[in-house]
C-alpha cells in the first residue's frame, strides 16, 4: 500500500543518513594525527583510526571484535607489552569511573620508542554496566625531548653561573633589574628585594 511504501522510503532515508554520518565520523577521526580507538564493554575493538592502526602495524588487519591480547599475535612481537599495559589501564579507567590520563612509552621495531599522552574515557550503561571505552593518544615524543633538552640546558647554565666569581645582573631595556647572580651575597650593594624590579637610577646613588 501507499502507506507502507512511504514508511519504507523514510526508513531507507534514515538509514542512508546514518551511513553518511558514520562515513563523516570515520573521515574525521582518520584525519586526526592522534590515535583514536573505540572499544566495547569487554575491551573488544570496534573502531580504530588510521594513526592507531599504523602505530601498531595493524593496517589491513581485521581488528573488529578482537581484544588487545587477541591483536597482539597479529602485530609485531615488540608491541605485546604495550597491548598488555593498554588492557590494564583500560581496567583502571573503568574501575575509577572517570576520565584517566597517563603517559605511555610504546617501543618501535627500529629500537626506539614513542611517548603518548593517553586519555581514556569509560562509558557505562544506565544500569552501571560497562558500555565501552574511548582511547585517545597524542604523540608527545618530540615535546618530551625538547623539554628534557631545555632542562639540561638550564642545569648547565646554572652550573656555569654558580662557578662564576663575579656578579651577574639581567636588566630590561628600561634599566630595571630583573634577575641577579652573586657567588657571595655580601658583594651586593643592596639586598635583592631592594633592587629587583627597580631601575638602576632608583637603586644606585647618583
C-alpha positions in Angstrom: 0.0 0.0 0.0 1.0 3.7 -0.3 1.4 3.9 3.5 3.9 1.0 3.6 5.8 2.4 0.6 6.1 5.9 2.3 7.2 4.3 5.6 9.8 2.1 3.8 11.1 5.1 2.0 11.5 7.1 5.2 13.3 4.2 6.8 15.7 4.0 3.8 16.4 7.7 4.0 17.1 7.5 7.7 19.4 4.5 7.2 21.3 6.4 4.4 21.6 9.5 6.6 23.0 7.3 9.4 25.5 5.7 7.0 26.6 9.1 5.7 27.1 10.3 9.3 29.2 7.2 10.0 31.3 8.0 6.9 31.8 11.6 8.0 32.9 10.4 11.5 35.3 7.9 10.1 36.8 10.6 7.8 37.2 12.9 10.7 39.0 10.5 13.0 41.2 9.2 10.2 42.3 12.8 9.5 43.5 13.1 13.1 47.2 12.6 13.8 46.2 11.4 17.3 45.5 7.7 17.8 41.8 7.0 18.4 40.1 3.7 19.4 36.6 2.8 20.4 36.1 -0.5 22.4 33.1 -2.2 23.7 32.4 -3.1 27.4 34.6 -6.2 27.1 37.6 -4.4 25.6 36.9 -5.5 22.0 38.0 -3.1 19.3 35.0 -1.6 17.4 36.7 1.2 15.5 40.3 2.5 15.2 41.6 5.3 13.1 44.5 5.2 10.6 47.0 6.6 13.1 46.3 3.9 15.6 46.5 1.1 13.1 49.7 2.4 11.6 51.3 2.7 15.1 50.8 -1.0 15.8 51.3 -2.1 12.2 47.7 -3.4 12.0 46.8 -1.7 8.7 44.8 -4.3 6.7 44.1 -6.5 9.8 40.5 -7.4 10.6 40.7 -6.0 14.2 36.9 -5.6 14.9 35.7 -7.7 17.7 39.2 -8.5 19.0 40.7 -7.6 22.3 44.2 -6.2 22.8 45.5 -9.7 23.6 43.8 -11.1 20.5 45.5 -8.5 18.4 49.0 -8.9 20.0 49.9 -12.0 17.9 48.8 -10.2 14.7 51.2 -7.3 15.3 54.9 -7.1 15.7 56.1 -9.0 18.9 57.5 -5.9 20.4 54.0 -4.5 20.9 52.8 -7.3 23.1 53.7 -5.5 26.3 52.1 -2.3 25.1 48.8 -4.2 24.5 49.0 -5.7 28.0 49.6 -2.2 29.5 46.7 -0.9 27.5 44.4 -3.6 28.8 45.5 -2.9 32.4 44.9 0.9 32.1 41.5 0.3 30.5 40.6 -1.6 33.6 41.8 1.2 35.8 39.7 3.7 33.9 36.6 1.6 34.2 37.1 1.0 37.9 37.7 4.7 38.6 34.6 5.6 36.6 36.1 8.8 35.2 38.5 10.0 32.5 42.0 8.9 33.2 45.3 10.3 31.8 48.7 8.8 31.6 51.9 8.8 29.6 52.9 5.6 27.9 56.2 4.6 26.2 55.5 2.5 23.1 58.5 0.8 21.6 59.0 0.6 17.9 60.6 -2.2 15.8 63.6 0.1 15.0 64.6 0.1 18.6 63.4 3.5 19.5 60.2 4.4 21.4 57.3 6.9 21.1 55.7 8.6 24.1 52.0 9.1 24.1 49.8 11.3 26.3 46.8 8.9 26.7 43.3 9.8 27.7 40.7 7.1 28.4 37.0 7.8 28.6 35.0 4.9 30.2 31.3 4.7 29.1 28.6 3.0 31.1 25.0 1.8 30.5 22.2 3.3 32.6 22.3 0.3 34.9 26.0 0.9 35.6 27.4 -1.9 33.5 30.3 -1.2 31.1 29.3 0.1 27.7 32.7 0.8 26.2 35.8 3.0 26.4 37.3 5.6 24.1 41.1 5.8 23.9 42.8 8.9 22.6 46.6 9.4 22.4 48.8 12.2 21.3 52.4 11.7 20.3 54.5 13.9 22.7 57.9 12.3 21.9 59.3 15.5 20.4 57.8 17.7 23.1 59.3 15.5 25.8 62.7 15.6 24.1 62.5 19.3 23.8 61.6 19.6 27.5 64.5 17.4 28.6 66.9 19.3 26.4 65.7 22.6 27.9 66.1 21.2 31.4 69.6 20.0 30.6 70.5 23.4 29.2 69.1 25.2 32.2 71.1 22.9 34.5 74.3 23.6 32.5 73.7 27.3 32.6 73.1 27.2 36.3 76.3 25.3 36.9 78.3 27.8 34.9 76.8 30.7 36.8 77.4 29.1 40.1 81.1 28.7 39.2 81.4 32.4 38.3 83.1 34.5 41.0 81.5 37.7 39.5 78.2 39.5 39.9 75.8 39.0 37.1 72.6 41.1 36.5 69.8 40.9 34.0 68.1 44.2 33.2 65.3 45.1 30.8 65.5 47.8 28.2 64.4 50.5 30.7 67.2 49.6 33.1 65.1 47.7 35.5 66.7 44.8 37.4 65.1 41.5 36.5 67.5 38.9 37.9 70.8 38.6 39.5 73.5 36.1 40.4 76.1 36.5 43.2 78.5 33.9 44.4 78.5 35.7 47.7 75.5 37.9 48.6 77.8 40.2 50.7 79.3 41.5 47.5 75.9 43.1 46.6 75.5 46.9 47.2 71.9 46.2 48.4 69.7 43.2 49.2 67.9 41.6 46.2 64.5 42.7 47.5 65.8 46.3 47.5 66.7 46.3 43.8 64.9 43.6 41.8 62.1 45.2 39.9 63.6 48.7 40.3 65.6 50.8 37.9 69.3 51.4 38.3 68.8 55.1 38.9 66.5 54.3 41.9 69.0 51.9 43.4 72.5 53.3 42.9 73.4 56.7 44.3 73.8 59.5 41.6 
